[in-house]
Amino acid sequence: MRLALDLGPLLLFFLANAKVGIFFATGVFIVAILVSMAVSYALVRHVTALQMFSAVMVVVMGGLTIWLHNETFIKLKPTIYYGFVAAILGFGLATGRPLLKNVLGGAYPGLDAEGWRKLTRNWALFFVVMAIANELVWRNSSTSFWVGYKLWGAIPATLLFAIANVPMLMRHGLNKEDAVNASEPAPVE
């Protein structure tokens, strides 16, 4: 259910973009992410800090996209999001606090301190690479290509990266039953 709530707004964005265009799709994205957060809160009485941050980013950058009729803002959103998350995770590592444990602690029971440190490092580096990739793609290609990259590049890359971390997680205390849940990725945007 959480995966559907995280990916649903993105899928609606992709569909709306294919049918009507980037500006309408951005409006759909704004509404869908707000509905997704409301449903998440109604179901579990909780919205994570990353969900809130992502929603704020979508509303602000998407709102600017629509208001100024300039698609640059929605294209910059992933770069800012990835960069911000990488910076927070990097700060946590530099200060000896793998902050990813605060966000995902329940998803990885039994993971030792070294596992949390490595997982946090891996995701921080992954988000830096994703920010750079987003910048390269949106600045050097058409809007249609950028949207395709988000669907067929960024989402699969995130899923594959999450799965690629499972062997390391298992070496650091995650048991086999929990490994199925460990492949659930961090939020894409």
C-alpha positions as CSV (number, residue, x, y, z in Angstrom):
1,M,0.0,0.0,0.0
2,R,2.8,2.4,0.9
3,L,4.5,1.7,-2.5
4,A,1.2,2.5,-4.3
5,L,0.8,5.7,-2.3
6,D,4.4,6.8,-3.1
7,L,4.3,5.8,-6.8
8,G,0.6,6.5,-7.6
9,P,1.0,10.3,-8.0
10,L,4.0,9.8,-10.2
11,L,2.2,7.3,-12.4
12,L,-0.7,9.8,-12.7
13,F,1.8,12.5,-13.7
14,F,3.2,10.3,-16.4
15,L,-0.2,9.4,-17.8
16,A,-1.5,13.0,-17.7
17,N,1.7,14.2,-19.4
18,A,1.3,11.6,-22.2
19,K,-2.3,12.6,-22.8
20,V,-2.4,16.4,-22.2
21,G,1.1,17.8,-21.5
22,I,3.5,18.8,-18.8
23,F,1.4,21.7,-17.3
24,F,-1.8,19.7,-16.9
25,A,0.3,16.8,-15.6
26,T,1.9,19.0,-13.0
27,G,-1.5,20.0,-11.7
28,V,-2.5,16.4,-11.6
29,F,0.7,15.6,-9.7
30,I,0.0,18.3,-7.1
31,V,-3.5,17.0,-6.4
32,A,-2.5,13.4,-6.5
33,I,0.4,13.8,-3.9
34,L,-1.9,15.7,-1.6
35,V,-4.6,13.0,-1.9
36,S,-1.9,10.3,-1.3
37,M,-0.8,12.0,1.9
38,A,-4.4,12.3,3.1
39,V,-5.0,8.6,2.4
40,S,-1.7,7.7,4.1
41,Y,-2.7,9.7,7.2
42,A,-6.2,8.3,7.2
43,L,-4.9,4.7,7.1
44,V,-2.0,4.9,9.5
45,R,-2.4,8.3,11.2
46,H,1.1,9.2,10.2
47,V,2.9,11.0,7.4
48,T,6.7,10.7,7.2
49,A,8.9,13.7,7.1
50,L,10.1,12.6,3.6
51,Q,6.5,12.4,2.4
52,M,5.8,15.9,3.7
53,F,9.0,17.3,2.2
54,S,8.2,15.7,-1.2
55,A,4.7,17.1,-1.1
56,V,5.9,20.6,-0.2
57,M,8.4,20.4,-3.1
58,V,5.7,19.2,-5.5
59,V,3.3,22.0,-4.5
60,V,5.9,24.7,-4.5
61,M,7.8,23.7,-7.7
62,G,4.7,22.5,-9.4
63,G,2.8,25.6,-8.5
64,L,5.6,27.8,-9.9
65,T,5.6,25.7,-13.1
66,I,1.9,26.3,-13.6
67,W,1.8,29.9,-12.4
68,L,4.8,31.0,-14.5
69,H,4.0,28.5,-17.3
70,N,7.7,27.4,-17.1
71,E,8.5,23.7,-17.0
72,T,12.0,24.4,-15.6
73,F,10.6,24.4,-12.0
74,I,9.1,20.9,-12.2
75,K,12.3,19.6,-13.8
76,L,14.4,21.1,-11.0
77,K,12.3,19.5,-8.3
78,P,14.0,16.1,-8.4
79,T,17.5,17.7,-8.3
80,I,16.6,19.8,-5.3
81,Y,14.9,16.8,-3.6
82,Y,17.7,14.4,-4.2
83,G,20.4,17.0,-3.2
84,F,18.6,17.8,0.0
85,V,18.1,14.2,1.0
86,A,21.7,13.4,0.2
87,A,22.9,16.4,2.2
88,I,20.8,15.4,5.2
89,L,22.1,11.8,5.0
90,G,25.7,13.0,4.5
91,F,25.3,15.4,7.5
92,G,24.1,12.4,9.6
93,L,27.1,10.4,8.6
94,A,29.5,13.2,9.3
95,T,28.1,13.6,12.8
96,G,28.0,9.9,13.5
97,R,24.2,9.6,13.3
98,P,23.0,7.5,10.4
99,L,19.7,9.3,10.0
100,L,18.2,6.7,7.7
101,K,17.6,4.5,10.8
102,N,15.2,7.2,12.1
103,V,13.2,7.0,8.9
104,L,13.4,3.2,8.1
105,G,14.2,1.6,11.4
106,G,11.1,-0.5,11.5
107,A,11.7,-1.8,8.0
108,Y,15.1,-3.3,8.8
109,P,14.8,-5.0,12.2
110,G,18.1,-6.5,13.5
111,L,20.3,-4.3,11.3
112,D,23.5,-3.5,13.2
113,A,25.1,-0.1,13.5
114,E,27.6,-0.8,10.7
115,G,24.8,-1.9,8.4
116,W,22.9,1.4,9.1
117,R,26.0,3.4,8.4
118,K,26.7,1.6,5.1
119,L,23.0,1.8,4.0
120,T,22.9,5.5,4.8
121,R,26.2,6.1,2.9
122,N,24.9,4.1,-0.1
123,W,21.6,6.0,-0.3
124,A,23.4,9.4,0.2
125,L,25.7,8.6,-2.7
126,F,22.8,7.2,-4.8
127,F,20.9,10.5,-4.3
128,V,23.9,12.6,-5.4
129,V,24.2,10.5,-8.6
130,M,20.4,10.9,-9.2
131,A,20.6,14.7,-8.7
132,I,23.5,14.9,-11.2
133,A,21.7,12.5,-13.7
134,N,18.5,14.6,-13.4
135,E,20.4,17.8,-14.2
136,L,22.2,16.2,-17.2
137,V,18.9,14.8,-18.6
138,W,16.6,17.8,-18.3
139,R,19.3,20.3,-19.4
140,N,20.2,18.3,-22.5
141,S,17.0,16.8,-23.8
142,S,13.4,17.5,-24.5
143,T,10.6,17.5,-21.9
144,S,9.2,14.3,-23.4
145,F,12.6,12.6,-23.0
146,W,12.9,13.9,-19.4
147,V,9.5,12.5,-18.5
148,G,10.5,9.2,-20.1
149,Y,13.7,9.2,-18.2
150,K,11.8,9.7,-14.9
151,L,9.5,6.7,-15.7
152,W,11.9,4.3,-17.4
153,G,15.2,5.4,-15.8
154,A,14.9,6.9,-12.3
155,I,12.2,4.6,-10.9
156,P,13.8,1.4,-12.1
157,A,17.2,2.6,-11.0
158,T,15.8,3.3,-7.5
159,L,14.2,-0.2,-7.3
160,L,17.4,-1.9,-8.5
161,F,19.5,0.1,-6.1
162,A,17.3,-0.9,-3.2
163,I,17.5,-4.6,-4.2
164,A,21.3,-4.4,-4.7
165,N,21.6,-3.4,-1.0
166,V,19.9,-6.5,0.3
167,P,23.1,-8.7,0.4
168,M,24.9,-6.1,2.4
169,L,21.9,-5.7,4.7
170,M,21.8,-9.5,5.3
171,R,25.5,-9.5,6.2
172,H,24.7,-6.9,8.9
173,G,21.8,-8.6,10.7
174,L,18.8,-8.4,8.4
175,N,17.3,-11.9,8.4
176,K,15.9,-13.6,5.3
177,E,12.3,-13.1,6.1
178,D,12.9,-9.3,6.4
179,A,14.9,-9.3,3.1
180,V,11.7,-9.3,1.1
181,N,10.6,-6.0,2.9
182,A,14.2,-4.6,2.5
183,S,13.8,-4.3,-1.2
184,E,11.1,-1.6,-0.7
185,P,12.9,1.6,-2.0
186,A,13.1,4.9,-0.4
187,P,10.7,7.5,-1.9
188,V,11.6,8.3,-5.5
189,E,11.1,12.0,-5.2
